[in-house]
């Protein structure tokens, strides 16, 4: 039995710059429902979103910009220079993104969903 009964879920992966966005847009043009995991990650880290408080508590106020949003370039510098920090960030972000992705797949009207 499928996790998403009646849906064809396609995971679109690849390295930076190989054309994932182009392929996703082509499939969307053909009628597929598409989910941009990068955009979803940004959304769950926005102020008031589920990952905002745990991430800011873990890394401190230093990562909060003057606009109240997480300064993603600064957070990137931190986590890409300290492997343990990246693992801790992913431990917060990944479960939330996975949960939201599942909800979006379930609510998609189209039978074909591209993530």
GROMACS elastic network, one bead per residue, 0.5 to 0.9 nm:
[ bonds ]
;  ai    aj funct       b0    kb
    1     4     6  0.85036   500
    1     5     6  0.72532   500
    2     5     6  0.51393   500
    2     6     6  0.78362   500
    2     7     6  0.82414   500
    3     7     6  0.88186   500
    4     7     6  0.55789   500
    4     8     6  0.79235   500
    4     9     6  0.80110   500
    4   102     6  0.84386   500
    4   105     6  0.74789   500
    4   106     6  0.66560   500
    5     8     6  0.85333   500
    5   106     6  0.88526   500
    6   111     6  0.65045   500
    7   105     6  0.81727   500
    7   106     6  0.85379   500
    7   110     6  0.78218   500
    7   112     6  0.58241   500
    7   113     6  0.71143   500
    8   111     6  0.59676   500
    8   113     6  0.61508   500
    8   114     6  0.83718   500
    9   105     6  0.79796   500
    9   111     6  0.82025   500
    9   112     6  0.59823   500
    9   114     6  0.58770   500
    9   115     6  0.73964   500
   10   112     6  0.75548   500
   10   113     6  0.61410   500
   10   115     6  0.61491   500
   11   113     6  0.85896   500
   11   114     6  0.59650   500
   12    20     6  0.66804   500
   12    23     6  0.83991   500
   12    24     6  0.76557   500
   12   114     6  0.66996   500
   12   115     6  0.57999   500
   13    20     6  0.68613   500
   13   115     6  0.84950   500
   14    17     6  0.83306   500
   14    18     6  0.64946   500
   14    19     6  0.81427   500
   14    20     6  0.67728   500
   15    18     6  0.59429   500
   15    19     6  0.87056   500
   15    20     6  0.84575   500
   16    19     6  0.79656   500
   16    20     6  0.82823   500
   17    20     6  0.75871   500
   17    21     6  0.88700   500
   18    21     6  0.86096   500
   18    22     6  0.89584   500
   19    22     6  0.51573   500
   19    23     6  0.62478   500
   19    24     6  0.85451   500
   20    23     6  0.51998   500
   20    24     6  0.60160   500
   20    25     6  0.85457   500
   21    25     6  0.60687   500
   21    26     6  0.85325   500
   21    36     6  0.85383   500
   22    25     6  0.51564   500
   22    26     6  0.61836   500
   22    27     6  0.87107   500
   23    26     6  0.50053   500
   23    27     6  0.62084   500
   23    28     6  0.85217   500
   24    27     6  0.51980   500
   24    28     6  0.61110   500
   24    29     6  0.85999   500
   24    32     6  0.87586   500
   24    34     6  0.67518   500
   24    35     6  0.86151   500
   24    36     6  0.84641   500
   24   114     6  0.69663   500
   24   115     6  0.81509   500
   25    29     6  0.60853   500
   25    30     6  0.86201   500
   25    34     6  0.80550   500
   26    29     6  0.50521   500
   26    30     6  0.63815   500
   26    31     6  0.89187   500
   26    32     6  0.89285   500
   27    31     6  0.65143   500
   27    32     6  0.55487   500
   27    33     6  0.80961   500
   27    34     6  0.78318   500
   27   114     6  0.76994   500
   28    31     6  0.51051   500
   28    33     6  0.59880   500
   28    34     6  0.61039   500
   28   113     6  0.89067   500
   28   114     6  0.82034   500
   29    32     6  0.72054   500
   31   110     6  0.74256   500
   31   112     6  0.79060   500
   32   110     6  0.62132   500
   32   111     6  0.74324   500
   32   112     6  0.50426   500
   32   113     6  0.55800   500
   32   114     6  0.67394   500
   33   105     6  0.84107   500
   33   108     6  0.65933   500
   33   109     6  0.77397   500
   33   110     6  0.58192   500
   33   111     6  0.79069   500
   33   112     6  0.62333   500
   33   114     6  0.62255   500
   33   115     6  0.86686   500
   34   112     6  0.84980   500
   34   113     6  0.56283   500
   34   115     6  0.59317   500
   35    38     6  0.89201   500
   35    39     6  0.83080   500
   35    40     6  0.77686   500
   35   101     6  0.75183   500
   35   104     6  0.77563   500
   35   105     6  0.83447   500
   35   113     6  0.75134   500
   35   114     6  0.61493   500
   36    39     6  0.53467   500
   36    40     6  0.62016   500
   36    41     6  0.86982   500
   36   114     6  0.84685   500
   36   115     6  0.61447   500
   37    41     6  0.60854   500
   37    42     6  0.86726   500
   37    97     6  0.75219   500
   37   101     6  0.78597   500
   37   115     6  0.66118   500
   38    41     6  0.51033   500
   38    42     6  0.64474   500
   38    43     6  0.87797   500
   39    42     6  0.50700   500
   39    43     6  0.62503   500
   39    44     6  0.88277   500
   40    44     6  0.63011   500
   40    45     6  0.87429   500
   40    97     6  0.67384   500
   40   100     6  0.80627   500
   40   101     6  0.81230   500
   41    44     6  0.53537   500
   41    45     6  0.64795   500
   41    46     6  0.89696   500
   41    93     6  0.72047   500
   41    94     6  0.84495   500
   41    96     6  0.86025   500
   41    97     6  0.62770   500
   42    45     6  0.53042   500
   42    46     6  0.64874   500
   42    72     6  0.89092   500
   43    46     6  0.52936   500
   43    47     6  0.88133   500
   43    49     6  0.70970   500
   44    47     6  0.84082   500
   44    48     6  0.85470   500
   44    49     6  0.50632   500
   44    50     6  0.57668   500
   44    51     6  0.54878   500
   44    52     6  0.69729   500
   44    93     6  0.77860   500
   44    96     6  0.74322   500
   44    97     6  0.73075   500
   44   100     6  0.88627   500
   45    48     6  0.81367   500
   45    49     6  0.59086   500
   45    50     6  0.69633   500
   45    53     6  0.83863   500
   45    55     6  0.77701   500
   45    69     6  0.82423   500
   45    70     6  0.71990   500
   45    93     6  0.80903   500
   46    49     6  0.53418   500
   46    50     6  0.82385   500
   46    51     6  0.76766   500
   46    52     6  0.59019   500
   46    68     6  0.89139   500
   46    69     6  0.62298   500
   46    70     6  0.71136   500
   47    50     6  0.85351   500
   47    51     6  0.85970   500
   47    52     6  0.56628   500
   47    53     6  0.79025   500
   47    68     6  0.69515   500
   47    69     6  0.59610   500
   47    70     6  0.78114   500
   48    51     6  0.82913   500
   48    52     6  0.63934   500
   48    53     6  0.76501   500
   49    52     6  0.56300   500
   49    53     6  0.79418   500
   50    53     6  0.70354   500
   50    54     6  0.78745   500
   50    93     6  0.89823   500
   50    96     6  0.74099   500
   51    54     6  0.55620   500
   51    55     6  0.59687   500
   51    56     6  0.84631   500
   51    92     6  0.67118   500
   51    93     6  0.63353   500
   51    96     6  0.73360   500
   52    55     6  0.53836   500
   52    56     6  0.60742   500
   52    57     6  0.84756   500
   52    69     6  0.85835   500
   52    70     6  0.76948   500
   53    56     6  0.51924   500
   53    57     6  0.59147   500
   53    58     6  0.84497   500
   54    57     6  0.51232   500
   54    58     6  0.60900   500
   54    59     6  0.87036   500
   54    92     6  0.71446   500
   55    58     6  0.51121   500
   55    59     6  0.61790   500
   55    60     6  0.80090   500
   55    70     6  0.86862   500
   55    89     6  0.68565   500
   55    92     6  0.72187   500
   55    93     6  0.84034   500
   56    59     6  0.52759   500
   56    60     6  0.51661   500
   56    61     6  0.62630   500
   56    62     6  0.84572   500
   56    63     6  0.69081   500
   56    64     6  0.72695   500
   56    70     6  0.76301   500
   57    60     6  0.52981   500
   57    61     6  0.76137   500
   58    88     6  0.84235   500
   58    89     6  0.82673   500
   59    62     6  0.73096   500
   59    63     6  0.67162   500
   59    75     6  0.81157   500
   59    78     6  0.88453   500
   59    85     6  0.86563   500
   60    63     6  0.63157   500
   60    64     6  0.78897   500
   61    64     6  0.52960   500
   61    65     6  0.84849   500
   62    65     6  0.77699   500
   62    71     6  0.86574   500
   62    74     6  0.87046   500
   63    69     6  0.84032   500
   63    70     6  0.56481   500
   63    71     6  0.53304   500
   63    72     6  0.76924   500
   63    74     6  0.64082   500
   63    75     6  0.61552   500
   64    67     6  0.78020   500
   64    68     6  0.56701   500
   64    69     6  0.56258   500
   64    71     6  0.56425   500
   64    72     6  0.89328   500
   65    68     6  0.52953   500
   65    69     6  0.55193   500
   65    70     6  0.59567   500
   65    71     6  0.53595   500
   66    69     6  0.74862   500
   66    71     6  0.89991   500
   67    70     6  0.85897   500
   68    71     6  0.86965   500
   69    72     6  0.85283   500
   70    73     6  0.88521   500
   70    74     6  0.85260   500
   70    75     6  0.76448   500
   71    74     6  0.54924   500
   71    75     6  0.61872   500
   71    76     6  0.86094   500
   72    76     6  0.58881   500
   72    77     6  0.85483   500
   73    77     6  0.63006   500
   73    78     6  0.87927   500
   74    77     6  0.50734   500
   74    78     6  0.64159   500
   74    79     6  0.88113   500
   75    78     6  0.51432   500
   75    79     6  0.62047   500
   75    80     6  0.84461   500
   76    79     6  0.52639   500
   76    80     6  0.57845   500
   76    81     6  0.82784   500
   76    86     6  0.86528   500
   77    80     6  0.54945   500
   77    81     6  0.61777   500
   77    82     6  0.87047   500
   78    81     6  0.54900   500
   78    82     6  0.63216   500
   78    85     6  0.72199   500
   78    86     6  0.80901   500
   79    82     6  0.52306   500
   79    83     6  0.63954   500
   79    84     6  0.76699   500
   79    87     6  0.81852   500
   79    88     6  0.88382   500
   79    89     6  0.76555   500
   80    83     6  0.64428   500
   80    85     6  0.78940   500
   80    86     6  0.64863   500
   81    85     6  0.82541   500
   81    86     6  0.84667   500
   82    85     6  0.53273   500
   82    86     6  0.66386   500
   82    87     6  0.89972   500
   83    86     6  0.51357   500
   83    87     6  0.63616   500
   83    88     6  0.87625   500
   84    87     6  0.50720   500
   84    88     6  0.62420   500
   84    89     6  0.86536   500
   85    88     6  0.51166   500
   85    89     6  0.61668   500
   85    90     6  0.85812   500
   86    89     6  0.50891   500
   86    90     6  0.60911   500
   86    91     6  0.85181   500
   87    90     6  0.51226   500
   87    91     6  0.61095   500
   87    92     6  0.88315   500
   88    91     6  0.50102   500
   88    92     6  0.66039   500
   88    93     6  0.88383   500
   89    92     6  0.53019   500
   89    93     6  0.61795   500
   89    94     6  0.84135   500
   90    94     6  0.54281   500
   90    95     6  0.83273   500
   91    94     6  0.59509   500
   91    95     6  0.70190   500
   92    95     6  0.65511   500
   92    96     6  0.71454   500
   93    96     6  0.54860   500
   93    97     6  0.61776   500
   93    98     6  0.86190   500
   94    97     6  0.51482   500
   94    98     6  0.59739   500
   94    99     6  0.84953   500
   95    98     6  0.51100   500
   95    99     6  0.61130   500
   95   100     6  0.86461   500
   96    99     6  0.51229   500
   96   100     6  0.61737   500
   96   101     6  0.84794   500
   97   100     6  0.51285   500
   97   101     6  0.59208   500
   97   102     6  0.85299   500
   98   101     6  0.50848   500
   98   102     6  0.62408   500
   98   103     6  0.87517   500
   99   102     6  0.52300   500
   99   103     6  0.64312   500
   99   104     6  0.88083   500
  100   103     6  0.50343   500
  100   104     6  0.61650   500
  100   105     6  0.85795   500
  101   104     6  0.50832   500
  101   105     6  0.61335   500
  101   106     6  0.85831   500
  101   115     6  0.81032   500
  102   105     6  0.51016   500
  102   106     6  0.61438   500
  102   107     6  0.86403   500
  103   106     6  0.50868   500
  103   107     6  0.61892   500
  103   108     6  0.85934   500
  104   107     6  0.51635   500
  104   108     6  0.60298   500
  105   108     6  0.52209   500
  105   109     6  0.86904   500
  105   113     6  0.66664   500
  105   114     6  0.89534   500
  105   115     6  0.89196   500
  106   109     6  0.83535   500
  107   110     6  0.89382   500
  108   111     6  0.74972   500
  108   112     6  0.86480   500
  108   113     6  0.74890   500
  109   112     6  0.88624   500
  110   113     6  0.68491   500
